[in-house]
């Protein structure tokens, strides 16, 4: 099986892909994560620490934290990534497990990764 995976890689080490399924994994991704926040100050500190970890990851493009105008306890963290693989890899490793994953465990349980339909 390993040999088969190796043969599917091009000279730069990237997976050699053909077709729509592989193209989707290489398109930019926006991750929208919503939270119900009781303690805004503590939450902002946790988000700041998580973003420090995420910004250091390969494929990170941008992030913003916003608060809902009508429901002040509803917040959204929007991050942008080069592709879905970059986002998923950013959640791996010790630092992410200790800082980022606990923050994300506070999020509302809903789908969060989006792609631009024009790029499909």
C-alpha contacts under 8 A as a table, 3 or more apart, distances in Angstrom:
res1	aa1	res2	aa2	distance
1	X	4	X	5.11
1	X	5	X	6.44
2	X	5	X	5.12
2	X	6	X	6.20
3	X	6	X	5.08
3	X	7	X	6.25
4	X	7	X	5.25
4	X	8	X	6.53
5	X	8	X	5.18
5	X	9	X	6.96
6	X	9	X	5.50
7	X	10	X	7.77
8	X	15	X	5.81
8	X	16	X	5.52
8	X	17	X	7.90
9	X	12	X	7.72
9	X	13	X	5.42
9	X	14	X	5.32
9	X	15	X	4.25
9	X	16	X	5.04
10	X	13	X	5.43
10	X	14	X	5.63
10	X	15	X	6.13
10	X	16	X	5.36
11	X	14	X	7.44
17	X	22	X	5.55
17	X	23	X	7.42
18	X	21	X	7.97
18	X	22	X	6.37
18	X	23	X	7.46
19	X	22	X	6.02
19	X	23	X	6.48
20	X	23	X	5.06
20	X	24	X	6.25
20	X	120	X	7.36
21	X	24	X	5.39
21	X	25	X	6.95
22	X	25	X	5.34
22	X	26	X	6.83
23	X	26	X	5.27
23	X	27	X	6.64
23	X	120	X	7.60
24	X	27	X	5.49
24	X	120	X	6.45
25	X	83	X	6.07
25	X	84	X	5.81
25	X	85	X	6.89
26	X	82	X	7.38
26	X	83	X	5.08
26	X	84	X	7.12
26	X	85	X	7.87
27	X	82	X	6.71
27	X	83	X	5.17
27	X	84	X	7.57
27	X	115	X	7.13
27	X	119	X	7.00
28	X	80	X	7.29
28	X	81	X	5.77
28	X	82	X	4.57
28	X	83	X	4.59
28	X	84	X	7.28
28	X	115	X	6.43
28	X	116	X	7.56
29	X	80	X	5.74
29	X	81	X	5.16
29	X	82	X	6.35
29	X	83	X	5.30
29	X	84	X	5.91
29	X	113	X	6.57
29	X	114	X	5.67
29	X	115	X	4.97
29	X	116	X	7.59
30	X	78	X	6.89
30	X	79	X	5.78
30	X	80	X	4.47
30	X	81	X	6.36
30	X	113	X	5.84
30	X	114	X	5.13
30	X	115	X	6.26
31	X	77	X	7.95
31	X	78	X	5.58
31	X	79	X	5.16
31	X	80	X	6.21
31	X	81	X	7.95
31	X	112	X	5.24
31	X	113	X	4.41
31	X	114	X	6.09
32	X	76	X	6.70
32	X	77	X	5.98
32	X	78	X	4.67
32	X	79	X	6.74
32	X	112	X	4.87
32	X	113	X	6.42
32	X	114	X	7.67
33	X	76	X	5.59
33	X	77	X	5.18
33	X	78	X	6.36
33	X	104	X	7.78
33	X	107	X	6.37
33	X	108	X	7.38
33	X	112	X	5.69
34	X	74	X	7.03
34	X	75	X	5.67
34	X	76	X	4.34
34	X	77	X	6.34
34	X	107	X	5.61
34	X	108	X	5.68
35	X	73	X	7.92
35	X	74	X	5.74
35	X	75	X	5.15
35	X	76	X	6.18
35	X	106	X	6.64
35	X	107	X	4.64
35	X	108	X	5.55
36	X	73	X	5.36
36	X	74	X	4.78
36	X	75	X	6.41
36	X	107	X	7.28
36	X	108	X	7.25
37	X	40	X	6.12
37	X	43	X	6.96
37	X	73	X	4.92
37	X	74	X	6.28
37	X	75	X	6.94
38	X	73	X	6.49
39	X	42	X	5.56
39	X	43	X	6.04
40	X	43	X	4.99
40	X	44	X	5.99
41	X	44	X	5.21
41	X	45	X	6.41
42	X	45	X	5.16
42	X	46	X	6.36
43	X	46	X	5.12
43	X	47	X	6.16
44	X	47	X	5.08
44	X	48	X	6.05
45	X	48	X	5.08
45	X	49	X	6.30
46	X	49	X	5.20
46	X	50	X	6.17
46	X	99	X	7.73
46	X	103	X	6.69
47	X	50	X	5.02
47	X	51	X	6.00
47	X	103	X	7.14
48	X	51	X	5.18
48	X	52	X	6.26
49	X	52	X	5.18
49	X	53	X	6.67
49	X	99	X	6.85
49	X	100	X	7.89
50	X	53	X	5.25
50	X	54	X	6.25
50	X	96	X	7.63
50	X	99	X	5.60
50	X	100	X	4.79
50	X	103	X	7.37
51	X	54	X	4.87
51	X	55	X	5.78
51	X	63	X	7.80
51	X	100	X	7.91
52	X	55	X	5.41
52	X	56	X	6.72
53	X	56	X	5.57
53	X	57	X	7.05
53	X	95	X	6.94
53	X	96	X	6.74
53	X	99	X	7.67
53	X	100	X	7.41
54	X	57	X	5.29
54	X	60	X	6.87
54	X	90	X	6.39
54	X	96	X	7.80
54	X	100	X	7.85
55	X	60	X	5.85
55	X	61	X	7.86
55	X	62	X	7.90
56	X	60	X	7.54
57	X	60	X	5.92
57	X	86	X	7.92
57	X	90	X	5.70
58	X	86	X	6.46
58	X	90	X	7.42
59	X	81	X	5.40
59	X	82	X	4.90
59	X	83	X	7.11
59	X	86	X	5.08
59	X	87	X	7.21
60	X	79	X	7.82
60	X	80	X	6.41
60	X	81	X	4.79
60	X	82	X	6.58
60	X	86	X	7.25
60	X	87	X	7.46
61	X	79	X	7.50
61	X	80	X	5.27
61	X	81	X	5.24
61	X	82	X	6.73
62	X	79	X	5.65
62	X	80	X	5.17
62	X	81	X	7.33
63	X	77	X	7.17
63	X	78	X	5.46
63	X	79	X	4.22
63	X	80	X	6.31
64	X	77	X	5.87
64	X	78	X	5.35
64	X	79	X	6.62
65	X	75	X	7.23
65	X	76	X	5.76
65	X	77	X	4.54
65	X	78	X	6.41
66	X	75	X	5.68
66	X	76	X	5.29
66	X	77	X	6.53
67	X	72	X	6.24
67	X	73	X	7.50
67	X	74	X	6.11
67	X	75	X	4.38
67	X	76	X	6.39
68	X	71	X	5.40
68	X	72	X	5.43
68	X	73	X	7.38
68	X	74	X	5.46
68	X	75	X	5.85
68	X	76	X	7.76
69	X	72	X	6.05
71	X	74	X	5.57
72	X	75	X	7.45
81	X	84	X	7.00
81	X	86	X	6.43
81	X	87	X	6.08
82	X	86	X	6.43
82	X	87	X	7.99
83	X	86	X	5.45
83	X	87	X	6.74
84	X	87	X	5.16
84	X	88	X	6.24
84	X	113	X	7.97
85	X	88	X	5.10
85	X	89	X	6.00
86	X	89	X	5.22
86	X	90	X	6.08
87	X	90	X	5.11
87	X	91	X	6.81
88	X	91	X	5.46
88	X	92	X	7.14
89	X	92	X	5.29
90	X	93	X	7.77
90	X	96	X	7.17
91	X	96	X	5.35
91	X	97	X	6.98
91	X	100	X	7.13
91	X	101	X	7.10
92	X	96	X	5.94
92	X	97	X	6.70
93	X	96	X	5.60
93	X	97	X	6.24
94	X	97	X	5.12
94	X	98	X	6.19
95	X	98	X	5.23
95	X	99	X	5.93
95	X	100	X	7.49
96	X	99	X	5.23
96	X	100	X	4.72
96	X	101	X	6.07
97	X	100	X	6.10
97	X	101	X	5.16
97	X	102	X	7.25
98	X	101	X	6.58
98	X	102	X	6.74
99	X	102	X	6.04
99	X	103	X	6.85
100	X	103	X	5.31
100	X	104	X	6.31
101	X	104	X	4.99
101	X	105	X	6.10
102	X	105	X	5.08
102	X	106	X	6.95
103	X	106	X	5.51
103	X	107	X	7.28
104	X	107	X	5.24
115	X	119	X	7.78
116	X	119	X	5.60
116	X	120	X	7.36
117	X	120	X	5.46
